[in-house]
């Protein structure tokens, strides 16, 4: 969860979720996306058979993919790993947004990455996973990638399609990344994250959203 200088509320997720290409399109500087202002629906209980229960609505307010195309970003590392978008929550639904990560709590602050071998935590809720029993995830950082723009992690269970945009915490509860890809290397079933500190800094420079910042959540309780 994020807020701007005017107190407006945003939910972060992966820019590729608003992409118009194939699932294999991972270069945000080349892939096309839906326009800003597109309506987004927040829902719970979605499955392959049903869209779930609508909790609220918002609008796409920022996309790193659209922004990189617009300003002519060409650095391969940035294009590959800067996968971050923001949905501005409608005024009528702001009270329903909770910044605390389910199950684990946090984030306690914004982190800068995770050392290789350190513990990571996340909670994903994909429509391809009909139960939340496997939503809490713990695992290890495999180290930074893409010149520091990305982080590889391995968790049990791994993130799957639909979990994209899930936030990842380090062993201190600091927000370090957003789920972007399912990888086959360096470890099959590992996940690629965008480094949230870099993604957010990029958004602060280029989104036009003044005062954009991460909102802290409740107490962090690292559960093995």
N, C-alpha and C positions, 0 to 999 in steps of 0.2 A: 504494500500500500504506500502511496506517495501523496504529498500535498504540495501546493504551490504557494506563492506569497500572498495570494488572495484567499487562502483557506479552502480552495477547491480540492476535491478528492479524486485520486486516480488509482486504478488497479494496473499493475504491470503484467505483461505476458510476452510471449515470443512474437517477434515481427513476422516470422514465416507463417504464423497461424492466419495472418491476413493476406498471405500471398495468393497470386492468381495462377501460378504455374504448377509444376508437379512436385511431389514430395521430395524428389531428388534435387530440386533447385535450392542450393544452399549458399549461392553467392548473392548476398544482399545488394550488391552494387549493380547487378544485372537483372535480377528477378523483379517482376512487377507486382504491385500490391493494390488492394482496394483503396479508394480515396479517403483522406481524412474527413471526419464527419459521418462516416458510415456507422449505422446503429449496431450496437453489440448487446446481446442478451446474456444476462447472468442467470445460470440455472443450477439446480442440484438434482441428483438422481437420474441423470441422463444415461441411456444405454443405447445399444445398436437399434433397439426396437422403439424407443421413445425419446423425446427431447427433454424429458424431465420437467421439473416444476420451475417456472420462471420466478426469480427472486427480485429482479430489477433490470434496468437497462442503462446503457451509457453510450458514448460515442467515441470512436477512434480519434485520439487527440495528437498522437505522435507515433511515428514508425521509423526506426533506424534505417530500414530498407529504403523507404521512400526518400528519406533525408539524404542518404548517401548517393542515391541516383541524382537527386536535385543539385547537390553541391559538387558532384564529380569526384567522389572518393574513389581512389584506385589502388590503395594499399591492399595487397592480397590478404594479409592477416586481419585487417579491419573488416574487409568485405566478407570474410568467411565466418567470423565469430561475433560480430556486432549484431545481435539478433534480439532486439528489445523494442517493445511497443507499450503505449500507455492508453488506457481507456478512461476517459473522464466520466465519473459516475453521475448519473442524473440527480438533481437536488432532492427529489422525492425518495431516493434510495440510499442516500449517504449514510443514514443511521444504521443500515444493515451491514455495512462494511466493517470488518474486524481486522486490524493489522496483525493480530497474533497468529503465528503458524499453528495449525491444528496439531495436537498430540505432543509436540516438542516445546511450544512457546517460542518467544523471540519474534523478530530479530532484536538483538540488544543494541546494535549499531550497524554501520556499513563497514564491511571488511575489505581487504585488498587482495585476497586470494587465499589459498590453502597449501601449505607445504606438503610435499610428497609423503604419503603415509599417514597424514593426519586424518582425524575422523570428520565425516560430513553427515549432515542430516537433511531430510526433505520429506515433504508430504505431497503426493500426487493423487489426482482423482480423474482418471480417464474413463470415458464412456465405454471403452473396451474392457474395463475391469469392473464387473458387476458387483463387487464388494469393496468396502473400505478397509477390510482386514489387512490387505497388502499395500495400503496407501502409505503408511509410515515407512520410511526407508533410512537405513543407516549404512555407511560404507566408508571408503577411504579415498582420499585424493590421490590421483596418479600424477599430479604435477601440472604446471601451466603449459599451454599450447599457443600456437598462433602469435608468437612474439609477446605473450602476456595477455592477449585479448581473450583467450579461452582457458578453460580448466577441464581436464579429464577426470572423471570419478568412476568408481565402481561401487555399486550398491546392490544389496539383496532386498527386494527384487529390483531389477533395473527399471528405469523409466521407459514407458512405451508410448506409442502415438496417442495423443490426447493429454499426456502429462506435460507437453511442451509449455514452457513458461513458468513451471513450478520453481519456487525459490529454494535455494540451497544455503544452509548455514554451516559455519565451521564449528570447531569444538568449544568456542566461546559464545556461540549463538549469534555471531555476526553474519549478516547477509553477504554472501560471496558470489553467487551466480544464479543464472536462470537457465533452466534446461533447454537445450537447443537441438541436440542430435543423439541418435543411437549409433554407436560406433562399432566397428569390427576390429579396430586396432587402437591402442596397443593391447587391448584385452577384449575379446568378444563379449558383447553385452554391456560394455562400458558406455557411459554417456558423456557427451560433450556439453559443457556449459559455456555461456558467455560470461565474462568477468563483469559482474554487476558494477563495480566501482568505475571501470572504464566506460561501460555502456551508459551509466547515469551521467558521468562527466560529459560524454558526447552529447547526450540529450540536453544537459544544462547549457551547453554552448550553442546548440543548433535548433532546439525545438521551439524557441520563442516563448516558452512557459517560464515566466519569471519566478524565482524563489523555489524551484523544484527541489524536493528533498524526500528522503526515505522516512517513513514513520516507524517508530519503535513499537514493538509488540509487548506482550506480557512476559512474565518471568520465564527464562529458558531452563528447561529440565531435560538434560540429555539422557535419554533412555537407551540402554544397550540394545 
